[in-house]
Amino acid sequence: MHDVIQKVVEAEKEAKRIAETSKAEAGALLAQARREAPAILEQARQQAKAESAKIIEAAVREAEEEKKKRLAKAFAEIESGVRLDEATAGAAVEAVVRSVIGKK
C-alpha cells in the first residue's frame, strides 16, 4: 500500500513539474510573440500600403485612358457635326488671310 501511495505522490510531482514546464514555455512563447508582433504588423502595413499604391496607380491609368477615349469621341462628334456652308467658309478664310497679312 505504501508503494502505491509513493507512486501516486511521484505521479503528482511529475504532473506538477510538467504543468510548470508547460506554463514556463507558454510564457516564453507569449513574450516572444509580443516582441515580434510590432515588426510583423509593420511589415503587413507596408505590404498593404504598397498594394494599395499599385491599385491606385492602375485606377489612375485606367481613368486617364477612359478620359482620352471620351475626349476623342467628343472631338469626333463635334468635328462631324460642324459643317460650314460655302459663304461662311469663305468668310472664315478671308478673316484668316487678313489676320495673317495684318489688314483689318
N, C-alpha and C positions, 0 to 999 in steps of 0.2 A: 504494500500500500504506500509505503514511504517512497518507493521508486516511482510510482505513478504520480504522486504529488510533486516529486522533484522534476519529473518530465513536464508536468503542466506548468510549473514555475519557470522552467527553462524555455518552454514554448512561448509563454507570456513575455519573457525578457527578449526573446528573439523577435517576436511580433512588435514589441515596443521599439527595438533597435531599427527594424525595417521601417516602421512608421516615421521615426525620427530622421532616418536617412532620406526617405522619400520627401518628407517635409523640407529638409535642407536643400535637396535637389530642386524641388518645386520653387523654393525661394530664390535659388540661384538662377533658374530659368526665367523667372519673373523679372528679376533685376536685369538680366541680360536683355530681355525683351524691352524693358523700359529704356535701357541705354540705346538700343538700336532703333526704336520706333521713330524718333525725330528724323534720323537720316533717311529711313525708308519713306516716311511721309514727305520729306522734301524732294526726294527722288520722284515720287509719284506726282507731286505738284509740278515739277519741272517737265515731266513727260506729258502731263495733261496740258500744260502751257504751250509746249512745242506742238502738240497735236492740234490744239485749238488755233494756233497761229497758221498752221498748214490749211486748216479748214477755212479760215477767214480769207487767206490768200486765194484759195481756189474759188471761193464765193465772189471775191472782188474781180478776179479774172473773168468768171462767168458773167457777172453783171456788166463788165466792160464790153464783152463780146455781144451781149444782148443789146446794149446801148448802140454799138456800131451797126448791128443789123437793123435796129429800128430807125436809126438816122438814115441809113442807106435806103430803106424802104420809103421813108417820108420824103427824102430828096427825090427819089424816082417818081413818087406820086405827084409831087409839086412840079417836077420837070415835065412830066407827061401832061399835066393839067394846064400848064401855061402855054397858050398859043396866041401869038401876036398876029393881028391882021397886017396886011401889006403896008397900010398907011402908018400904023403905029411902029412897025419895024423900021420903016424909012425914017420916021421922025427920031427914033432912038439912034439910028446910025448917024444922022446929021448932028445930033446933040453930042455924040461921042467924038465925031470928027472936029466939031467946033471946040470942044473941050481940049482936045489934043493939040490943035493948032493955036489955041489961045484966043479965039474970037467968041463974042457973045451974041 
